[in-house]
Amino acid sequence: MKPASDGMPKDVLIVEDDPIIALDFEDTILRFGVKAIRTAGNVAQALHLIGERAPDFALLDVGLLRENSFAVAERLDALRVPYAFVTGYGADVRLPAAFAVRPRLPKPFSVEALEAVLTHAASGGAKG
């Protein structure tokens, strides 16, 4: 992963099916100095974007409309791209064992929590 000079990843993929939440993520992450942000609303779009260019980091909403983001997580693991799960279900959501150690960001999230997840990822702490 190539962190930006301020300790942030340069290229972040957001996988989120709610456009308002995706825009909120995007606006906040841009303020952190991230240079490129791509957004996907479903698994197929996310896999397509990853196929075009692997991101430095990804934020994955666990529960997408009629699907979950685990296939995206598996692809990111194969590419050794760090990521964090985002969920409105808090600690109650059960992740498959393969993903249990991944960072989680609860919805609603604080700006500080989002910044910490991205900084931790840029330092290599979220790699699998």
Secondary structure by P-SEA (a helix, b strand, c coil): ccccccccccbbbbbcccaaaaaaaaaaaaaacccbbbbbccaaaaaaaaaaccccbbbbccccccccaaaaaaaaaaacbbbbbbccccccccccccccccccccccccaaaaaaaaaaaaaccccc
